[in-house]
């Protein structure tokens, strides 16, 4: 686990180590003397270019006098997760780092709350729908058909979270437009809607539909996913996707804003039973 591509976990740990060091008024050179470690290795940790062993991180936190149990638990959990193998590593050289990084965080999450106004969420897509959605996206303009198929396999692999011994709590709010856009044609869309009906019965999933009849709602800025990363969801992070990269928001005040927004979207959406009824009605219209 030497020097390689940055990940959210490494950036988060690195930013925290830099903040702790600077709060003590230490230069990297002075900190390295205290830590008995080379400046190159500390620089690599702080810049997020190198994985750090939990025991080494614990030592640095001890030396820096970081005693907050929650802060320590979050960072040590990120360090442990960042050294684990996962199915996503098979795609490291074929997909953008941000895409792989997002899937690894999702796979390690205890909670996943997603709002998608126009598309079915990736964790509940069929293969046909995923192929149509990926093939029609802006990112597909840069990719050849075999690469798009790699994207499809990757998206289907994300759904392995459903089969974990303890799957995450997943709450998805879909805009009604996601149900009515005939992505991939009638048969693909019918298959997708039937999958949503089946998925909504799984005990770890709550699926709600935000209907067109809602006159105004706080999700007009677009899709987002809130993940509680770690066994107990110790670190909460919001993921925002664009055509070219994934952005992460983890400042507590900002995360709370997104959580409140999601709660309002959930309240504005149809109850679970009525959401399934709407999906069934739309299927009957196809």
C-alpha positions in Angstrom: 0.0 0.0 0.0 2.7 2.5 -1.0 2.5 5.6 -3.0 -0.4 5.7 -5.4 -3.5 7.6 -6.3 -5.2 9.9 -3.7 -8.4 8.7 -2.2 -10.9 10.6 0.0 -9.7 8.6 3.1 -6.1 9.6 2.5 -6.9 13.2 1.8 -9.1 13.4 4.9 -6.4 11.9 7.1 -3.7 14.0 5.5 -5.7 17.3 6.0 -6.3 16.4 9.6 -2.7 15.6 10.3 -1.6 18.9 8.7 -4.2 20.8 10.8 -3.1 19.2 14.0 0.6 19.9 13.3 -0.1 23.5 12.3 -2.3 24.1 15.4 0.8 23.2 17.5 2.9 25.7 15.6 5.2 22.9 14.2 6.9 22.9 10.9 7.2 19.6 9.1 10.9 19.4 10.1 10.1 20.0 13.8 7.3 17.5 13.7 9.5 14.8 12.1 12.0 15.2 14.9 9.2 14.6 17.5 7.8 11.7 15.5 11.2 10.2 14.6 10.2 9.9 11.0 11.4 11.2 7.7 10.0 14.4 6.2 9.2 12.6 3.0 6.9 10.1 4.7 5.1 12.8 6.7 4.7 14.9 3.6 3.3 12.0 1.8 0.8 11.3 4.6 -0.3 15.0 4.8 -0.7 15.2 1.0 -2.7 12.0 0.8 -0.3 10.2 -1.4 0.5 7.3 0.9 -1.6 5.0 3.1 -0.9 5.1 6.8 -1.0 2.2 9.1 -3.5 2.6 12.0 -0.7 2.0 14.5 1.5 4.8 12.9 -1.5 7.1 12.8 -2.2 6.4 16.5 1.4 7.3 17.3 1.2 10.6 15.5 -2.1 11.4 17.2 -0.6 10.6 20.6 2.4 12.8 19.9 0.2 15.7 18.7 -2.0 15.4 21.8 -5.2 14.6 20.0 -7.4 13.2 22.7 -10.9 13.6 21.3 -12.3 10.0 21.1 -14.6 10.7 18.2 -12.0 12.3 16.1 -9.5 9.5 16.8 -12.1 6.8 16.1 -13.1 8.4 12.8 -9.5 8.8 11.5 -8.3 5.3 12.7 -11.4 3.8 11.1 -10.5 5.5 7.8 -6.9 4.3 8.0 -8.0 0.7 8.6 -10.5 0.8 5.7 -8.1 2.4 3.4 -5.8 -0.7 3.6 -8.5 -3.3 2.9 -8.9 -5.1 -0.3 -12.2 -4.8 -2.1 -13.7 -5.7 -5.5 -13.3 -2.0 -6.6 -9.5 -2.4 -6.8 -10.0 -4.6 -10.0 -11.2 -1.3 -11.7 -8.4 0.9 -10.4 -6.6 1.2 -13.8 -9.8 1.3 -15.9 -12.0 3.9 -14.3 -11.5 7.4 -13.0 -10.1 7.5 -9.4 -13.1 9.4 -8.1 -15.5 6.8 -9.3 -13.6 4.0 -7.7 -13.2 6.0 -4.5 -16.9 6.7 -4.2 -17.7 3.0 -4.5 -15.2 2.0 -1.8 -16.8 4.5 0.6 -20.3 3.3 -0.3 -19.2 -0.3 0.3 -17.9 0.7 3.8 -20.9 2.7 4.8 -23.5 1.8 7.5 -26.0 4.3 6.0 -26.6 5.5 2.4 -29.2 8.2 1.8 -29.6 9.2 -1.8 -31.7 11.8 -3.6 -32.0 11.4 -7.4 -34.5 13.7 -9.1 -34.1 12.4 -12.7 -32.4 9.0 -12.6 -32.9 5.7 -10.8 -30.3 5.4 -8.1 -27.3 3.2 -9.0 -27.8 0.8 -6.1 -31.2 -0.2 -7.5 -30.6 -0.1 -11.3 -31.0 -3.1 -13.7 -28.2 -3.9 -16.1 -30.3 -2.6 -19.0 -31.1 0.6 -17.4 -27.5 1.1 -16.3 -26.3 0.5 -19.8 -28.8 3.0 -21.2 -28.0 5.6 -18.5 -24.3 5.3 -18.8 -24.3 5.2 -22.6 -26.4 8.4 -22.8 -24.4 10.4 -20.2 -22.0 13.2 -20.8 -19.1 11.1 -19.7 -19.9 8.5 -22.4 -18.7 11.0 -25.0 -15.2 10.3 -23.9 -15.6 6.5 -23.7 -15.7 3.6 -26.2 -18.3 0.9 -26.1 -16.0 -1.6 -24.3 -15.3 1.1 -21.7 -19.0 1.7 -21.2 -19.5 -2.0 -20.5 -16.8 -1.8 -17.9 -18.8 1.1 -16.3 -21.9 -1.1 -16.4 -20.1 -4.0 -14.6 -18.7 -1.6 -12.1 -22.2 -0.2 -11.3 -23.6 -3.7 -10.9 -20.8 -4.6 -8.5 -21.8 -1.7 -6.3 -25.0 -3.6 -5.6 -23.0 -6.2 -3.6 -23.8 -4.1 -0.6 -27.2 -5.6 -0.6 -25.7 -9.1 0.2 -23.4 -8.1 3.0 -24.1 -9.9 6.3 -25.2 -6.6 7.7 -26.2 -4.5 4.7 -26.3 -0.7 5.1 -29.5 1.2 5.8 -30.4 2.6 2.4 -33.0 5.3 1.9 -33.6 6.5 -1.6 -35.9 9.4 -2.7 -36.5 9.4 -6.4 -38.2 12.2 -8.4 -41.2 11.0 -10.4 -39.3 12.1 -13.5 -36.9 9.2 -12.9 -39.8 6.8 -13.3 -41.3 8.4 -16.4 -38.1 9.0 -18.5 -38.1 6.0 -20.8 -34.5 5.2 -20.4 -33.5 2.6 -22.9 -37.0 2.1 -24.3 -40.2 0.6 -23.0 -39.0 -2.9 -22.1 -35.9 -1.7 -20.3 -38.0 0.8 -18.3 -40.6 -1.9 -17.5 -37.9 -4.2 -16.1 -36.5 -1.3 -14.1 -39.8 -0.4 -12.6 -40.5 -4.0 -11.6 -37.1 -4.1 -10.0 -37.9 -1.0 -8.0 -41.1 -2.7 -6.8 -39.2 -5.8 -5.7 -36.4 -3.8 -4.1 -38.8 -1.7 -2.1 -39.7 -4.9 -0.2 -36.1 -5.5 1.1 -35.8 -4.9 4.8 -32.8 -2.6 4.6 -34.2 -0.4 1.9 -36.7 2.4 2.0 -37.8 3.7 -1.3 -39.9 6.9 -1.7 -41.1 8.8 -4.7 -41.2 12.6 -4.8 -44.3 13.2 -7.1 -44.9 15.9 -9.7 -47.7 17.1 -7.5 -45.3 18.6 -5.0 -45.2 22.2 -5.9 -41.8 23.1 -4.4 -39.0 21.2 -2.6 -35.5 21.8 -1.4 -33.8 19.4 -3.8 -33.8 21.7 -6.8 -30.0 21.9 -6.7 -29.8 18.3 -7.8 -28.8 14.8 -6.7 -26.6 14.0 -3.7 -25.7 11.0 -1.5 -25.1 11.1 2.2 -22.9 8.2 3.5 -22.2 7.3 7.1 -18.8 5.7 6.6 -17.5 3.0 8.9 -19.1 0.3 11.0 -21.1 2.8 13.0 -21.3 5.5 10.4 -18.8 7.5 12.4 -17.8 9.8 9.5 -20.6 11.4 7.5 -19.8 12.6 4.0 -21.9 14.0 1.2 -21.0 13.0 -2.4 -21.8 15.2 -5.3 -21.2 14.0 -8.9 -20.4 16.1 -12.0 -19.5 15.2 -15.5 -15.8 15.2 -14.7 -15.3 14.5 -11.0 -16.9 13.6 -7.6 -16.9 16.2 -4.8 -17.0 15.4 -1.1 -18.5 17.6 1.6 -17.7 16.7 5.1 -17.7 19.9 7.2 -20.2 19.1 10.0 -22.3 22.3 9.3 -22.6 21.5 5.6 -23.4 17.8 6.2 -26.1 18.9 8.6 -27.6 21.1 5.9 -27.7 18.2 3.5 -29.2 15.9 6.1 -32.0 18.5 6.9 -32.6 18.9 3.1 -32.9 15.1 2.8 -35.3 14.9 5.7 -37.5 17.5 4.1 -37.4 15.7 0.7 -38.3 12.5 2.5 -41.2 14.2 4.3 -42.5 15.7 1.0 -42.3 12.4 -0.8 -45.0 9.7 -0.8 -45.1 7.1 2.0 -43.6 3.8 1.1 -46.9 2.1 0.3 -48.1 5.0 -1.9 -44.7 5.1 -3.6 -45.0 1.5 -4.6 -48.5 2.1 -5.8 -47.3 5.0 -8.0 -44.6 2.8 -9.5 -47.2 0.1 -10.3 -49.5 2.6 -11.9 -46.7 3.9 -14.1 -45.9 0.3 -15.2 -49.5 -0.2 -16.2 -49.3 2.9 -18.4 -46.3 1.6 -20.4 
